[in-house]
Amino acid sequence: MEDLIPIYSILIGTAPVFVGCIVGIVMAGVYWSRARKSAVLMIVACALQVFLLIAQSIMSGWYIPHLMHEGTFSATHVFITGWALTSSVLHAIALGLMIWAAFSGRQHAAPTPR
């Protein structure tokens, strides 16, 4: 149980983002009937963000310290670099999905007379 304390402290630090993702999922459910495509995109993006928050907490709080203790420096360095690159790409995908959700399903605006 003591091994999990660092994971909890990291999760507490990311609580505002976690709450924002939960609110996004709830709002997508509320607006499901009005904007189905946007709601699906928002649910997928928020679920991906929640998964990444939990995975990052586990990696930073438990796996990497254990890897540093038991593994070599080069193996640890390669793993940390790979994880950073992978999580960054997945965060970018989630952000792109949120932007897509914000602008999908909108009608073209009529030109304004000048």
HELIX and SHEET records of a PDB file:
HELIX    1   1 GLU A    2  LEU A    4  5                                   3    
HELIX    2   2 ILE A    5  GLY A   13  1                                   9    
HELIX    3   3 ALA A   15  VAL A   30  1                                  16    
HELIX    4   4 ARG A   36  ILE A   58  1                                  23    
HELIX    5   5 MET A   59  TYR A   63  3                                   5    
HELIX    6   6 ILE A   64  GLU A   70  1                                   7    
HELIX    7   7 PHE A   73  PHE A  103  1                                  31    
END                                                                             
